[in-house]
């Protein structure tokens, strides 16, 4: 479509407006009509691409949320890491919250 518009514009530039006004005006109207049609197609395509992108983003977020929930569900009761008791002495119970495993209990069980 763009190539056709370019061809018509080149043809329009070869026509003398004074000598062949009717032909010049017809071609100019065709160019304007084709340009408007192209703009409509571009807008429709842009809207369609935006919808596709939106759907892909939603699907990605749903998959991400599903993965996070399944990982939390599966590994909820397991500690992520075990640190020496001296490092977190005042915050020991807060850090051990989801598992309830205190640093001293893990250290005494392993040692």
Biopython code that builds the backbone (N, CA, C, O; Angstrom):
import numpy as np
from Bio.PDB.StructureBuilder import StructureBuilder

atoms = [
    (1, "UNK", "N", (0.817, -1.183, 0.000)),
    (1, "UNK", "CA", (0.000, 0.000, 0.000)),
    (1, "UNK", "C", (0.871, 1.261, 0.000)),
    (1, "UNK", "O", (0.605, 2.219, -0.726)),
    (2, "UNK", "N", (1.899, 1.236, 0.818)),
    (2, "UNK", "CA", (2.810, 2.395, 0.872)),
    (2, "UNK", "C", (3.537, 2.589, -0.450)),
    (2, "UNK", "O", (3.733, 3.712, -0.915)),
    (3, "UNK", "N", (3.930, 1.473, -1.043)),
    (3, "UNK", "CA", (4.617, 1.562, -2.337)),
    (3, "UNK", "C", (3.676, 2.120, -3.397)),
    (3, "UNK", "O", (4.085, 2.895, -4.261)),
    (4, "UNK", "N", (2.421, 1.721, -3.322)),
    (4, "UNK", "CA", (1.441, 2.231, -4.284)),
    (4, "UNK", "C", (1.242, 3.734, -4.103)),
    (4, "UNK", "O", (1.132, 4.473, -5.081)),
    (5, "UNK", "N", (1.196, 4.176, -2.863)),
    (5, "UNK", "CA", (1.062, 5.612, -2.591)),
    (5, "UNK", "C", (2.278, 6.367, -3.122)),
    (5, "UNK", "O", (2.147, 7.433, -3.723)),
    (6, "UNK", "N", (3.459, 5.802, -2.894)),
    (6, "UNK", "CA", (4.686, 6.442, -3.401)),
    (6, "UNK", "C", (4.652, 6.536, -4.922)),
    (6, "UNK", "O", (5.023, 7.565, -5.487)),
    (7, "UNK", "N", (4.210, 5.469, -5.591)),
    (7, "UNK", "CA", (4.122, 5.483, -7.055)),
    (7, "UNK", "C", (3.150, 6.556, -7.536)),
    (7, "UNK", "O", (3.428, 7.276, -8.495)),
    (8, "UNK", "N", (2.005, 6.654, -6.858)),
    (8, "UNK", "CA", (1.027, 7.674, -7.248)),
    (8, "UNK", "C", (1.572, 9.076, -7.010)),
    (8, "UNK", "O", (1.315, 9.978, -7.808)),
    (9, "UNK", "N", (2.317, 9.275, -5.934)),
    (9, "UNK", "CA", (2.910, 10.595, -5.675)),
    (9, "UNK", "C", (3.945, 10.949, -6.734)),
    (9, "UNK", "O", (4.050, 12.104, -7.148)),
    (10, "UNK", "N", (4.709, 9.950, -7.172)),
    (10, "UNK", "CA", (5.673, 10.207, -8.249)),
    (10, "UNK", "C", (4.942, 10.565, -9.538)),
    (10, "UNK", "O", (5.351, 11.473, -10.263)),
    (11, "UNK", "N", (3.874, 9.855, -9.814)),
    (11, "UNK", "CA", (3.084, 10.156, -11.004)),
    (11, "UNK", "C", (2.478, 11.549, -10.896)),
    (11, "UNK", "O", (2.415, 12.285, -11.880)),
    (12, "UNK", "N", (2.030, 11.908, -9.684)),
    (12, "UNK", "CA", (1.446, 13.235, -9.453)),
    (12, "UNK", "C", (2.467, 14.334, -9.695)),
    (12, "UNK", "O", (2.133, 15.401, -10.210)),
    (13, "UNK", "N", (3.720, 14.067, -9.319)),
    (13, "UNK", "CA", (4.756, 15.087, -9.519)),
    (13, "UNK", "C", (5.084, 15.303, -10.998)),
    (13, "UNK", "O", (5.606, 16.353, -11.372)),
    (14, "UNK", "N", (4.781, 14.323, -11.829)),
    (14, "UNK", "CA", (5.042, 14.477, -13.265)),
    (14, "UNK", "C", (3.909, 15.194, -13.989)),
    (14, "UNK", "O", (4.104, 15.679, -15.103)),
    (15, "UNK", "N", (2.732, 15.271, -13.379)),
    (15, "UNK", "CA", (1.574, 15.909, -14.010)),
    (15, "UNK", "C", (1.599, 17.402, -13.714)),
    (15, "UNK", "O", (1.850, 17.816, -12.582)),
    (16, "UNK", "N", (1.339, 18.196, -14.726)),
    (16, "UNK", "CA", (1.258, 19.643, -14.556)),
    (16, "UNK", "C", (-0.139, 19.991, -14.044)),
    (16, "UNK", "O", (-1.137, 19.621, -14.661)),
    (17, "UNK", "N", (-0.210, 20.691, -12.934)),
    (17, "UNK", "CA", (-1.485, 21.026, -12.331)),
    (17, "UNK", "C", (-2.270, 22.002, -13.218)),
    (17, "UNK", "O", (-3.494, 21.910, -13.312)),
    (18, "UNK", "N", (-1.589, 22.901, -13.845)),
    (18, "UNK", "CA", (-2.262, 23.898, -14.692)),
    (18, "UNK", "C", (-2.831, 23.278, -15.971)),
    (18, "UNK", "O", (-3.940, 23.611, -16.388)),
    (19, "UNK", "N", (-2.078, 22.392, -16.578)),
    (19, "UNK", "CA", (-2.493, 21.839, -17.863)),
    (19, "UNK", "C", (-3.521, 20.720, -17.731)),
    (19, "UNK", "O", (-4.456, 20.648, -18.528)),
    (20, "UNK", "N", (-3.363, 19.844, -16.735)),
    (20, "UNK", "CA", (-4.244, 18.684, -16.591)),
    (20, "UNK", "C", (-4.846, 18.669, -15.182)),
    (20, "UNK", "O", (-4.595, 17.760, -14.391)),
    (21, "UNK", "N", (-5.640, 19.690, -14.896)),
    (21, "UNK", "CA", (-6.180, 19.845, -13.549)),
    (21, "UNK", "C", (-7.084, 18.680, -13.145)),
    (21, "UNK", "O", (-6.987, 18.199, -12.016)),
    (22, "UNK", "N", (-7.951, 18.221, -14.031)),
    (22, "UNK", "CA", (-8.896, 17.142, -13.695)),
    (22, "UNK", "C", (-8.145, 15.865, -13.341)),
    (22, "UNK", "O", (-8.451, 15.217, -12.339)),
    (23, "UNK", "N", (-7.177, 15.509, -14.152)),
    (23, "UNK", "CA", (-6.382, 14.299, -13.883)),
    (23, "UNK", "C", (-5.595, 14.458, -12.587)),
    (23, "UNK", "O", (-5.506, 13.524, -11.790)),
    (24, "UNK", "N", (-5.027, 15.637, -12.381)),
    (24, "UNK", "CA", (-4.246, 15.930, -11.177)),
    (24, "UNK", "C", (-5.137, 15.804, -9.938)),
    (24, "UNK", "O", (-4.738, 15.195, -8.946)),
    (25, "UNK", "N", (-6.343, 16.380, -9.994)),
    (25, "UNK", "CA", (-7.260, 16.348, -8.846)),
    (25, "UNK", "C", (-7.720, 14.923, -8.551)),
    (25, "UNK", "O", (-7.787, 14.523, -7.389)),
    (26, "UNK", "N", (-8.038, 14.149, -9.603)),
    (26, "UNK", "CA", (-8.447, 12.749, -9.401)),
    (26, "UNK", "C", (-7.357, 11.949, -8.710)),
    (26, "UNK", "O", (-7.617, 11.215, -7.756)),
    (27, "UNK", "N", (-6.125, 12.101, -9.205)),
    (27, "UNK", "CA", (-5.000, 11.367, -8.631)),
    (27, "UNK", "C", (-4.748, 11.804, -7.191)),
    (27, "UNK", "O", (-4.426, 10.980, -6.336)),
    (28, "UNK", "N", (-4.892, 13.078, -6.931)),
    (28, "UNK", "CA", (-4.691, 13.587, -5.571)),
    (28, "UNK", "C", (-5.757, 13.025, -4.623)),
    (28, "UNK", "O", (-5.455, 12.674, -3.482)),
    (29, "UNK", "N", (-6.994, 12.942, -5.098)),
    (29, "UNK", "CA", (-8.062, 12.339, -4.284)),
    (29, "UNK", "C", (-7.793, 10.866, -4.024)),
    (29, "UNK", "O", (-8.021, 10.381, -2.916)),
    (30, "UNK", "N", (-7.313, 10.149, -5.029)),
    (30, "UNK", "CA", (-6.966, 8.741, -4.844)),
    (30, "UNK", "C", (-5.852, 8.582, -3.814)),
    (30, "UNK", "O", (-5.890, 7.681, -2.976)),
    (31, "UNK", "N", (-4.860, 9.470, -3.887)),
    (31, "UNK", "CA", (-3.752, 9.430, -2.914)),
    (31, "UNK", "C", (-4.286, 9.681, -1.510)),
    (31, "UNK", "O", (-3.921, 8.971, -0.574)),
    (32, "UNK", "N", (-5.146, 10.684, -1.355)),
    (32, "UNK", "CA", (-5.709, 10.991, -0.029)),
    (32, "UNK", "C", (-6.555, 9.832, 0.499)),
    (32, "UNK", "O", (-6.490, 9.492, 1.680)),
    (33, "UNK", "N", (-7.350, 9.229, -0.393)),
    (33, "UNK", "CA", (-8.185, 8.099, 0.013)),
    (33, "UNK", "C", (-7.319, 6.918, 0.442)),
    (33, "UNK", "O", (-7.595, 6.272, 1.453)),
    (34, "UNK", "N", (-6.271, 6.641, -0.332)),
    (34, "UNK", "CA", (-5.371, 5.534, -0.014)),
    (34, "UNK", "C", (-4.611, 5.816, 1.289)),
    (34, "UNK", "O", (-4.406, 4.903, 2.089)),
    (35, "UNK", "N", (-4.201, 7.042, 1.507)),
    (35, "UNK", "CA", (-3.498, 7.426, 2.734)),
    (35, "UNK", "C", (-4.408, 7.244, 3.947)),
    (35, "UNK", "O", (-3.974, 6.738, 4.982)),
    (36, "UNK", "N", (-5.664, 7.657, 3.819)),
    (36, "UNK", "CA", (-6.611, 7.476, 4.927)),
    (36, "UNK", "C", (-6.836, 5.993, 5.225)),
    (36, "UNK", "O", (-6.909, 5.588, 6.385)),
    (37, "UNK", "N", (-6.944, 5.196, 4.171)),
    (37, "UNK", "CA", (-7.125, 3.755, 4.346)),
    (37, "UNK", "C", (-5.907, 3.149, 5.039)),
    (37, "UNK", "O", (-6.044, 2.288, 5.908)),
    (38, "UNK", "N", (-4.713, 3.606, 4.650)),
    (38, "UNK", "CA", (-3.480, 3.115, 5.277)),
    (38, "UNK", "C", (-3.438, 3.486, 6.754)),
    (38, "UNK", "O", (-3.049, 2.672, 7.592)),
    (39, "UNK", "N", (-3.838, 4.712, 7.074)),
    (39, "UNK", "CA", (-3.863, 5.141, 8.482)),
    (39, "UNK", "C", (-4.829, 4.282, 9.291)),
    (39, "UNK", "O", (-4.541, 3.918, 10.431)),
    (40, "UNK", "N", (-5.972, 3.960, 8.696)),
    (40, "UNK", "CA", (-6.946, 3.108, 9.383)),
    (40, "UNK", "C", (-6.372, 1.727, 9.650)),
    (40, "UNK", "O", (-6.534, 1.172, 10.737)),
    (41, "UNK", "N", (-5.700, 1.178, 8.645)),
    (41, "UNK", "CA", (-5.081, -0.147, 8.823)),
    (41, "UNK", "C", (-3.988, -0.112, 9.885)),
    (41, "UNK", "O", (-3.869, -1.036, 10.690)),
    (42, "UNK", "N", (-3.195, 0.947, 9.887)),
    (42, "UNK", "CA", (-2.118, 1.068, 10.873)),
    (42, "UNK", "C", (-2.706, 1.161, 12.281)),
    (42, "UNK", "O", (-2.199, 0.527, 13.207)),
    (43, "UNK", "N", (-3.767, 1.944, 12.443)),
    (43, "UNK", "CA", (-4.403, 2.061, 13.763)),
    (43, "UNK", "C", (-4.982, 0.725, 14.223)),
    (43, "UNK", "O", (-4.852, 0.347, 15.388)),
    (44, "UNK", "N", (-5.621, 0.019, 13.297)),
    (44, "UNK", "CA", (-6.203, -1.282, 13.652)),
    (44, "UNK", "C", (-5.113, -2.268, 14.037)),
    (44, "UNK", "O", (-5.262, -3.021, 15.000)),
    (45, "UNK", "N", (-4.028, -2.266, 13.293)),
    (45, "UNK", "CA", (-2.926, -3.184, 13.599)),
    (45, "UNK", "C", (-2.274, -2.837, 14.930)),
    (45, "UNK", "O", (-1.932, -3.727, 15.710)),
    (46, "UNK", "N", (-2.103, -1.552, 15.190)),
    (46, "UNK", "CA", (-1.525, -1.123, 16.466)),
    (46, "UNK", "C", (-2.416, -1.548, 17.633)),
    (46, "UNK", "O", (-1.924, -2.018, 18.659)),
    (47, "UNK", "N", (-3.717, -1.382, 17.469)),
    (47, "UNK", "CA", (-4.651, -1.797, 18.526)),
    (47, "UNK", "C", (-4.587, -3.307, 18.735)),
    (47, "UNK", "O", (-4.616, -3.782, 19.870)),
    (48, "UNK", "N", (-4.499, -4.055, 17.648)),
    (48, "UNK", "CA", (-4.424, -5.509, 17.758)),
    (48, "UNK", "C", (-3.133, -5.937, 18.449)),
    (48, "UNK", "O", (-3.151, -6.833, 19.292)),
    (49, "UNK", "N", (-2.019, -5.307, 18.101)),
    (49, "UNK", "CA", (-0.746, -5.636, 18.748)),
    (49, "UNK", "C", (-0.771, -5.278, 20.232)),
    (49, "UNK", "O", (-0.200, -5.994, 21.054)),
    (50, "UNK", "N", (-1.428, -4.179, 20.573)),
    (50, "UNK", "CA", (-1.543, -3.795, 21.980)),
    (50, "UNK", "C", (-2.353, -4.829, 22.756)),
    (50, "UNK", "O", (-2.010, -5.173, 23.887)),
    (51, "UNK", "N", (-3.435, -5.325, 22.139)),
    (51, "UNK", "CA", (-4.246, -6.358, 22.803)),
    (51, "UNK", "C", (-3.440, -7.632, 22.994)),
    (51, "UNK", "O", (-3.501, -8.252, 24.056)),
    (52, "UNK", "N", (-2.690, -8.025, 21.980)),
    (52, "UNK", "CA", (-1.874, -9.237, 22.079)),
    (52, "UNK", "C", (-0.826, -9.081, 23.176)),
    (52, "UNK", "O", (-0.602, -9.998, 23.967)),
    (53, "UNK", "N", (-0.191, -7.921, 23.216)),
    (53, "UNK", "CA", (0.820, -7.671, 24.248)),
    (53, "UNK", "C", (0.189, -7.716, 25.637)),
    (53, "UNK", "O", (0.777, -8.263, 26.570)),
    (54, "UNK", "N", (-0.999, -7.144, 25.775)),
    (54, "UNK", "CA", (-1.700, -7.145, 27.050)),
    (54, "UNK", "C", (-2.017, -8.569, 27.487)),
    (54, "UNK", "O", (-1.815, -8.919, 28.650)),
    (55, "UNK", "N", (-2.510, -9.391, 26.567)),
    (55, "UNK", "CA", (-2.843, -10.782, 26.888)),
    (55, "UNK", "C", (-1.592, -11.554, 27.287)),
    (55, "UNK", "O", (-1.619, -12.330, 28.241)),
    (56, "UNK", "N", (-0.492, -11.343, 26.558)),
    (56, "UNK", "CA", (0.760, -12.031, 26.887)),
    (56, "UNK", "C", (1.244, -11.625, 28.273)),
    (56, "UNK", "O", (1.702, -12.469, 29.043)),
    (57, "UNK", "N", (1.145, -10.342, 28.595)),
    (57, "UNK", "CA", (1.546, -9.881, 29.933)),
    (57, "UNK", "C", (0.684, -10.517, 31.019)),
    (57, "UNK", "O", (1.204, -10.953, 32.045)),
    (58, "UNK", "N", (-0.612, -10.571, 30.803)),
    (58, "UNK", "CA", (-1.514, -11.176, 31.796)),
    (58, "UNK", "C", (-1.174, -12.653, 31.991)),
    (58, "UNK", "O", (-1.099, -13.131, 33.123)),
    (59, "UNK", "N", (-0.970, -13.373, 30.891)),
    (59, "UNK", "CA", (-0.622, -14.793, 30.983)),
    (59, "UNK", "C", (0.702, -14.970, 31.721)),
    (59, "UNK", "O", (0.837, -15.869, 32.551)),
    (60, "UNK", "N", (1.684, -14.108, 31.416)),
    (60, "UNK", "CA", (2.972, -14.183, 32.096)),
    (60, "UNK", "C", (2.814, -13.959, 33.595)),
    (60, "UNK", "O", (3.396, -14.691, 34.396)),
    (61, "UNK", "N", (2.030, -12.954, 33.981)),
    (61, "UNK", "CA", (1.840, -12.678, 35.412)),
    (61, "UNK", "C", (1.096, -13.821, 36.104)),
    (61, "UNK", "O", (1.396, -14.145, 37.254)),
    (62, "UNK", "N", (0.146, -14.423, 35.427)),
    (62, "UNK", "CA", (-0.567, -15.564, 36.018)),
    (62, "UNK", "C", (0.385, -16.735, 36.216)),
    (62, "UNK", "O", (0.375, -17.374, 37.268)),
    (63, "UNK", "N", (1.210, -17.021, 35.206)),
    (63, "UNK", "CA", (2.188, -18.104, 35.357)),
    (63, "UNK", "C", (3.184, -17.807, 36.472)),
    (63, "UNK", "O", (3.536, -18.695, 37.249)),
    (64, "UNK", "N", (3.631, -16.575, 36.548)),
    (64, "UNK", "CA", (4.575, -16.188, 37.592)),
    (64, "UNK", "C", (3.937, -16.341, 38.976)),
    (64, "UNK", "O", (4.566, -16.868, 39.893)),
    (65, "UNK", "N", (2.700, -15.887, 39.126)),
    (65, "UNK", "CA", (2.015, -16.006, 40.409)),
    (65, "UNK", "C", (1.790, -17.473, 40.767)),
    (65, "UNK", "O", (1.943, -17.860, 41.925)),
    (66, "UNK", "N", (1.432, -18.282, 39.787)),
    (66, "UNK", "CA", (1.230, -19.714, 40.029)),
    (66, "UNK", "C", (2.529, -20.369, 40.487)),
    (66, "UNK", "O", (2.530, -21.170, 41.423)),
    (67, "UNK", "N", (3.624, -20.029, 39.831)),
    (67, "UNK", "CA", (4.919, -20.575, 40.225)),
    (67, "UNK", "C", (5.274, -20.162, 41.650)),
    (67, "UNK", "O", (5.718, -20.992, 42.443)),
    (68, "UNK", "N", (5.084, -18.899, 41.976)),
    (68, "UNK", "CA", (5.412, -18.423, 43.328)),
    (68, "UNK", "C", (4.559, -19.121, 44.387)),
    (68, "UNK", "O", (5.070, -19.553, 45.420)),
    (69, "UNK", "N", (3.278, -19.225, 44.125)),
    (69, "UNK", "CA", (2.391, -19.871, 45.096)),
    (69, "UNK", "C", (2.762, -21.339, 45.262)),
    (69, "UNK", "O", (2.765, -21.858, 46.379)),
    (70, "UNK", "N", (3.073, -22.008, 44.157)),
    (70, "UNK", "CA", (3.437, -23.429, 44.275)),
    (70, "UNK", "C", (4.760, -23.605, 45.018)),
    (70, "UNK", "O", (4.904, -24.545, 45.799)),
    (71, "UNK", "N", (5.724, -22.720, 44.788)),
    (71, "UNK", "CA", (6.997, -22.811, 45.517)),
    (71, "UNK", "C", (6.813, -22.522, 47.006)),
    (71, "UNK", "O", (7.403, -23.191, 47.855)),
    (72, "UNK", "N", (5.993, -21.526, 47.311)),
    (72, "UNK", "CA", (5.731, -21.219, 48.717)),
    (72, "UNK", "C", (5.008, -22.390, 49.377)),
    (72, "UNK", "O", (5.330, -22.769, 50.503)),
    (73, "UNK", "N", (4.037, -22.958, 48.678)),
    (73, "UNK", "CA", (3.277, -24.088, 49.212)),
    (73, "UNK", "C", (4.186, -25.285, 49.470)),
    (73, "UNK", "O", (4.079, -25.945, 50.503)),
    (74, "UNK", "N", (5.080, -25.557, 48.523)),
    (74, "UNK", "CA", (5.942, -26.737, 48.632)),
    (74, "UNK", "C", (7.028, -26.569, 49.689)),
    (74, "UNK", "O", (7.291, -27.503, 50.446)),
    (75, "UNK", "N", (7.655, -25.415, 49.758)),
    (75, "UNK", "CA", (8.815, -25.223, 50.639)),
    (75, "UNK", "C", (8.520, -24.320, 51.834)),
    (75, "UNK", "O", (9.440, -23.720, 52.388)),
    (76, "UNK", "N", (7.264, -24.212, 52.238)),
    (76, "UNK", "CA", (6.906, -23.323, 53.335)),
    (76, "UNK", "C", (7.600, -23.684, 54.643)),
    (76, "UNK", "O", (8.039, -22.790, 55.367)),
    (77, "UNK", "N", (7.709, -24.947, 54.955)),
    (77, "UNK", "CA", (8.219, -25.375, 56.259)),
    (77, "UNK", "C", (9.723, -25.626, 56.260)),
    (77, "UNK", "O", (10.256, -26.132, 57.248)),
    (78, "UNK", "N", (10.414, -25.288, 55.185)),
    (78, "UNK", "CA", (11.858, -25.525, 55.146)),
    (78, "UNK", "C", (12.609, -24.195, 55.240)),
    (78, "UNK", "O", (12.264, -23.230, 54.558)),
    (79, "UNK", "N", (13.636, -24.153, 56.091)),
    (79, "UNK", "CA", (14.408, -22.915, 56.196)),
    (79, "UNK", "C", (15.215, -22.665, 54.920)),
    (79, "UNK", "O", (15.709, -23.602, 54.291)),
    (80, "UNK", "N", (15.339, -21.405, 54.552)),
    (80, "UNK", "CA", (16.098, -21.044, 53.363)),
    (80, "UNK", "C", (17.586, -21.197, 53.626)),
    (80, "UNK", "O", (18.323, -21.750, 52.810)),
    (81, "UNK", "N", (18.012, -20.702, 54.769)),
    (81, "UNK", "CA", (19.412, -20.814, 55.164)),
    (81, "UNK", "C", (19.495, -20.887, 56.681)),
    (81, "UNK", "O", (18.571, -20.484, 57.387)),
    (82, "UNK", "N", (20.587, -21.393, 57.157)),
    (82, "UNK", "CA", (20.802, -21.479, 58.605)),
    (82, "UNK", "C", (22.046, -20.675, 58.930)),
    (82, "UNK", "O", (23.123, -20.922, 58.387)),
    (83, "UNK", "N", (21.885, -19.716, 59.817)),
    (83, "UNK", "CA", (22.992, -18.845, 60.214)),
    (83, "UNK", "C", (23.400, -19.156, 61.646)),
    (83, "UNK", "O", (22.593, -19.665, 62.423)),
    (84, "UNK", "N", (24.619, -18.863, 61.995)),
    (84, "UNK", "CA", (25.039, -19.050, 63.394)),
    (84, "UNK", "C", (24.199, -18.196, 64.344)),
    (84, "UNK", "O", (23.796, -17.086, 63.998)),
    (85, "UNK", "N", (23.940, -18.716, 65.534)),
    (85, "UNK", "CA", (23.090, -18.040, 66.508)),
    (85, "UNK", "C", (23.615, -16.694, 66.953)),
    (85, "UNK", "O", (22.825, -15.818, 67.308)),
    (86, "UNK", "N", (24.888, -16.505, 66.946)),
    (86, "UNK", "CA", (25.471, -15.239, 67.410)),
    (86, "UNK", "C", (25.168, -14.103, 66.435)),
    (86, "UNK", "O", (25.150, -12.941, 66.841)),
    (87, "UNK", "N", (24.937, -14.400, 65.204)),
    (87, "UNK", "CA", (24.704, -13.351, 64.199)),
    (87, "UNK", "C", (23.347, -12.677, 64.382)),
    (87, "UNK", "O", (23.221, -11.472, 64.163)),
    (88, "UNK", "N", (22.350, -13.428, 64.774)),
    (88, "UNK", "CA", (20.990, -12.902, 64.851)),
    (88, "UNK", "C", (20.374, -13.064, 66.234)),
    (88, "UNK", "O", (19.163, -13.256, 66.341)),
    (89, "UNK", "N", (21.158, -12.993, 67.274)),
    (89, "UNK", "CA", (20.688, -13.271, 68.632)),
    (89, "UNK", "C", (19.395, -12.529, 68.996)),
    (89, "UNK", "O", (18.467, -13.186, 69.468)),
    (90, "UNK", "N", (19.271, -11.215, 68.812)),
    (90, "UNK", "CA", (18.022, -10.564, 69.235)),
    (90, "UNK", "C", (16.837, -10.819, 68.280)),
    (90, "UNK", "O", (15.683, -10.694, 68.689)),
    (91, "UNK", "N", (17.105, -11.162, 67.057)),
    (91, "UNK", "CA", (16.034, -11.350, 66.071)),
    (91, "UNK", "C", (15.818, -12.814, 65.703)),
    (91, "UNK", "O", (15.211, -13.116, 64.675)),
    (92, "UNK", "N", (16.297, -13.692, 66.512)),
    (92, "UNK", "CA", (16.291, -15.118, 66.178)),
    (92, "UNK", "C", (14.881, -15.661, 65.924)),
    (92, "UNK", "O", (14.672, -16.368, 64.938)),
    (93, "UNK", "N", (13.931, -15.353, 66.772)),
    (93, "UNK", "CA", (12.574, -15.884, 66.613)),
    (93, "UNK", "C", (11.868, -15.239, 65.409)),
    (93, "UNK", "O", (11.079, -15.897, 64.731)),
    (94, "UNK", "N", (12.140, -13.997, 65.154)),
    (94, "UNK", "CA", (11.531, -13.322, 64.004)),
    (94, "UNK", "C", (12.031, -13.913, 62.689)),
    (94, "UNK", "O", (11.246, -14.114, 61.762)),
    (95, "UNK", "N", (13.305, -14.186, 62.604)),
    (95, "UNK", "CA", (13.880, -14.748, 61.384)),
    (95, "UNK", "C", (13.407, -16.180, 61.173)),
    (95, "UNK", "O", (13.271, -16.620, 60.032)),
    (96, "UNK", "N", (13.158, -16.902, 62.240)),
    (96, "UNK", "CA", (12.730, -18.298, 62.142)),
    (96, "UNK", "C", (11.224, -18.430, 61.958)),
    (96, "UNK", "O", (10.697, -19.537, 62.069)),
    (97, "UNK", "N", (10.519, -17.345, 61.682)),
    (97, "UNK", "CA", (9.054, -17.330, 61.675)),
    (97, "UNK", "C", (8.370, -18.422, 60.863)),
    (97, "UNK", "O", (7.647, -19.222, 61.457)),
    (98, "UNK", "N", (8.545, -18.510, 59.561)),
    (98, "UNK", "CA", (7.684, -19.466, 58.841)),
    (98, "UNK", "C", (7.943, -20.916, 59.222)),
    (98, "UNK", "O", (7.015, -21.725, 59.246)),
    (99, "UNK", "N", (9.190, -21.251, 59.520)),
    (99, "UNK", "CA", (9.496, -22.656, 59.792)),
    (99, "UNK", "C", (9.436, -22.974, 61.271)),
    (99, "UNK", "O", (9.165, -24.113, 61.650)),
    (100, "UNK", "N", (9.680, -21.997, 62.098)),
    (100, "UNK", "CA", (9.736, -22.237, 63.531)),
    (100, "UNK", "C", (11.051, -22.868, 63.953)),
    (100, "UNK", "O", (11.237, -23.194, 65.125)),
    (101, "UNK", "N", (11.952, -23.040, 63.017)),
    (101, "UNK", "CA", (13.247, -23.637, 63.311)),
    (101, "UNK", "C", (14.161, -22.526, 63.806)),
    (101, "UNK", "O", (14.486, -21.605, 63.057)),
    (102, "UNK", "N", (14.572, -22.611, 65.057)),
    (102, "UNK", "CA", (15.481, -21.603, 65.580)),
    (102, "UNK", "C", (16.903, -21.986, 65.240)),
    (102, "UNK", "O", (17.203, -23.143, 64.943)),
    (103, "UNK", "N", (17.749, -21.021, 65.287)),
    (103, "UNK", "CA", (19.146, -21.256, 64.921)),
    (103, "UNK", "C", (19.769, -22.212, 65.923)),
    (103, "UNK", "O", (20.538, -23.084, 65.521)),
    (104, "UNK", "N", (19.476, -22.090, 67.186)),
    (104, "UNK", "CA", (20.077, -22.965, 68.197)),
    (104, "UNK", "C", (19.636, -24.413, 67.978)),
    (104, "UNK", "O", (20.430, -25.343, 68.118)),
    (105, "UNK", "N", (18.336, -24.591, 67.627)),
    (105, "UNK", "CA", (17.837, -25.956, 67.425)),
    (105, "UNK", "C", (18.547, -26.598, 66.235)),
    (105, "UNK", "O", (18.903, -27.775, 66.293)),
    (106, "UNK", "N", (18.751, -25.860, 65.185)),
    (106, "UNK", "CA", (19.423, -26.402, 64.004)),
    (106, "UNK", "C", (20.879, -26.684, 64.327)),
    (106, "UNK", "O", (21.421, -27.717, 63.932)),
    (107, "UNK", "N", (21.511, -25.768, 65.045)),
    (107, "UNK", "CA", (22.909, -25.968, 65.395)),
    (107, "UNK", "C", (23.076, -27.152, 66.334)),
    (107, "UNK", "O", (24.017, -27.934, 66.189)),
    (108, "UNK", "N", (22.171, -27.288, 67.293)),
    (108, "UNK", "CA", (22.316, -28.417, 68.214)),
    (108, "UNK", "C", (21.971, -29.744, 67.530)),
    (108, "UNK", "O", (22.530, -30.785, 67.876)),
    (109, "UNK", "N", (21.052, -29.705, 66.561)),
    (109, "UNK", "CA", (20.699, -30.933, 65.854)),
    (109, "UNK", "C", (21.835, -31.376, 64.938)),
    (109, "UNK", "O", (22.073, -32.571, 64.762)),
    (110, "UNK", "N", (22.537, -30.397, 64.354)),
    (110, "UNK", "CA", (23.618, -30.767, 63.443)),
    (110, "UNK", "C", (24.929, -30.995, 64.201)),
    (110, "UNK", "O", (25.805, -31.693, 63.691)),
    (111, "UNK", "N", (25.085, -30.448, 65.361)),
    (111, "UNK", "CA", (26.355, -30.550, 66.074)),
    (111, "UNK", "C", (26.316, -31.444, 67.200)),
    (111, "UNK", "O", (27.324, -31.617, 67.885)),
]
sb = StructureBuilder()
sb.init_structure("model")
sb.init_model(0)
sb.init_chain("A")
sb.init_seg("    ")
for serial, (resi, resn, name, xyz) in enumerate(atoms, 1):
    if name == "N":
        sb.init_residue(resn, " ", resi, " ")
    sb.init_atom(name, np.array(xyz, "f"), 0.0, 1.0, " ", f" {name:<3s}", serial, name[0])
structure = sb.get_structure()
